[in-house]
Amino acid sequence: MADRPSYPDGAPCWVDLHAPDPGVARAFYGAVMGWEFQDVGAEYGHYAMCLWRGKPVAALMPPPPGGDGMPAMWNVYLATRDIDAVVARVGEAGGKTVLEPHEVPKAGRMAFAFDPTGASFGLWEPAGHDGAQLHGEAGTVCWNELVTTDGVAADRFYHELFGYDQQQIGDGKQFDYTTWKLPGVEEPVCGRLRATAEQLRGGPSAWGTYFAVADVDAAAREAAAQGGTVLGAAFDSPFGRMCPVLDPLGAAFTLCTLPTT
């Protein structure tokens, strides 16, 4: 069990999928993740909560007006108790805000920005909706990381936003990965991987999401059966068994079976 009543500033707190075809997304993630779905209504653009054990753990977002042609992708939101102050730091640190803070009634305030490496990310100031109510168990998000071609610029930018303590894993050359910790928080809250343009398959730098499942190999087979694309064989790591996947709409994510303790 991994109930999460709140998130510290700078921690990824929520993910939603921009889904050009919500019906396809529901069928796929319902089969692969076991989620149920709750449409919150026309006034919210038929935003649909993804439920695990009856609690919201993610969401599906149909295209907004004028959003036809936008690619499918999982958006990652970083928590903040002062969204206006963080948005001000975005520009000062070399990023660009593309959606100024605005209210989501009975839920909170959100904004969207790009970092200097080209990755988009959301900001979320809670006022009723704190984020995913479960985290780190099968059926939920278990990790988020930024995959970028410029690790130095990314580390500098996000440190300016949230004061992350960034610890290098690996040699910083062949394998350049940093985990990001928050002051006063024992465990890392997210990470950053430097990748080549080839490894990004021609796409931009982007935040990624890992979903925990009970059996990665079985979930990968189900993903393929439901029209997704398994990008590589499942592999073991010190942090669990993992498999990168594209859903039928083209959105990337990683399946992960966490290590048993």
N, C-alpha and C positions, 0 to 999 in steps of 0.2 A: 504494500500500500504506500502511496506517495502523494498524500494530500498536500496541496500548495495553497495556503490562504492568501499569500502575498509574495511579492518579488522585490528585492532591493534595486535601487537605481542602477541601471546599466546591465541588468540581467535580462536575457531574452525571456519574455513573459507570454508571448502569443504568436501563433502562426496562422495565416489564412492562405488559401489557394485561390488565385485568380483563375477561374474555371470558365473558359469559353462555352463549354457544354456541361452545365451542372448535372444533368442526368447521367452522362457518362462518368463524371467524377464520383457521383454517389454510388453507382453500381460497382465501380472499381474499388474505392476505398471501403465500402461496406463489405466486400468480399475479402479484401486483403487485410484490412485492419479490424474488421468486426464492428465498425462504427454504426451507430444509428444517427439520424439527422433530424434537426428541428429548425424549420423555417421561422425566422423571427418576424416576418411580415412584409407587406408591400412598402410600408413607410421606411424600412431599412433596406430596400432594394432586393428583398428576398435573400438576404444574407442567411446562411444556414449553419447552425452550430453542429459540429461533429461531436457526438456524445459517446463516452466510454464509461461504463458503470453508471450511466445516467447523468454524467457531469461533462461540461464542455471542455474539450481538450484541444480543439482547433476549429477552423471554420472554412466553408466554401463561399466564394464571392463571385456571383455572376458578373459579366462585363458591365461597367457603369455606362450611362448614356454617352455615346460617342466613343466607347472603348472597343468597338469591333476591330479585330485584327491584333489586339494586344496579346502577347504570348502567354501561355499558361505558365505559372510559376508560383512557388511557395514564398510568401512574404514573411519576414521575421520582424517582430516589434520588440524594441528595447524599452524597459520600464523606466519611468522618471516621475518624480513628484513635482517637478517644475519644468514643464515642457517648453515654456517660453525661454527660459534660461538656456536650455540645451540647444534649442533652435538658433539662438543667438551665437552660440559657440560653433555651430556647424559652419556658418560662413566665415567666422574668424579663423577656423582651423583649415579652411580650404575646400570645404564641401559646398553643396548647393541644396537649398530647400526647394522642393517642387510642390509641396502642399503645406501651406501654413497651418498652424494649430487651429483645429475647429472641433466643436462639440459633437459628440455622439450622445444623444439624449439618454439619460439614465445609465450611462455606461462609463464615459470618460471623455478625454480629449486626445486627438491623434494628429500626427503630422507625418510627412514623408520627405525623405531627402536622399541625395546621392553623396557617397564619400568621394575623396579625390581619386580613387582607383576605378570609379565607375559603378560600384555596387550600390543598389538601392536598399533602403532599410526604413522601417517605420519606427515611430516613437509613440509611446502610450502612457498617458497620465490617467490613472484609474480614478473613477468616481462611481462605483457600483459594480464594475467588471474589472477584477484585478488581473485577469489572464487565465491561463489554463488551470483548472482546479485540481488536476492530477498531472504528475510529471515523473518520468524515470521508471515507469513500469510498463509491461507489455500492454500495447494499445495506446501509448501516449508518446509525446516528444521526449527524447532522452538526451539530446545534445544539439547545439547549433554551432556552426563555424563559418567564418568568412573565407572564401577561396578567392585569392587575388593574385594578380601578376606582380604586384608591388607591395611586398610585405613591410618594408620600412615605412612607406607612406601611410599604410593602413594602421600600423602600430602607433605611429605618431598621432594620427587623426583621432582614433578612438580613445587614446589616453587623454587627449585634450577634452574630449566629451565627458568621460566618466572616471578618469583617474585610474584606469586599469593598471594593475601590476602584471606585466607581461613576462612570462618565463619561457625561455627557449627550450624546445624539446628537439633532440637530434643535433646535428652539427651546424645547422644554420645555412648550409650550402647545398649539399645533395638533398637533404630533407630539412626544410625550413618551416617549422611549426611552432607557434607560440600559444600557450594557454593564457587566458586572461582572467585574473582574479580581481575582486573588488576589495577595497580597504575594509577590514573587519569581517570579511567573509572567508571562511576556511577553504572551501573547495572552489576551483575554477568555475566560472559561469558560462564560458564559451571559449572559442579558440579561433586561430587564424592560420591558414595554410597557404604558403606561396606556391603557385602553380604556373606552368607555362601556358601560353596561348593555345598550344596544341592540346594540352591536358584539359583546357576549358572548352574544347571542341568548337572553337571559333566564337564562343559566346563571351559575354562580358564577365568581369569579376562579379561575384554574387554570394549572398548569404545562403547557406545550405541547412537542411533540417534532417535529423536522424529520428526515425520512428522505431521504438522498441517493439519487438514481437517475440513470441514464445519460441519460435523455430524459424530462423532465417531461411533455411533451405526450402522449407514448406511454403513460407510466405512468398519467396521468389518464384517458385513454381506457380503459385496462385496468381501472382502478378502477371506472369507471362500468359497464363490461361485466360486472364481477363483483358488481354489486349495491351498490356504494358511491355516494356523492353528491359530485359536484364542486361546491364552494361558490362558486366564482368562476373566471373565466378565468385561465389562467397569465399571470404578469407577470414582467418583467425587473427586477432590482435590482442594485446594486453587489455584492451578496453571492450572486448566482446567479438562476436562473429558478425561480419558485415557484408552487405551486398548493395551496390549502387543500382538504381532503377529509374526508368522514365515511366510515368503513367501514360495512358493512351492519348492524353492531350499534349504530352511533351514536357510536363513538369518533372524536374529531377528531385530525387530524395534518396536517402540511404536507409535500408532496413538494418536493424541491429538486434542481436540477442545479447543481452548484457551478461557479464560474468556472474556466476553464482558465488555467493559469499558464505 
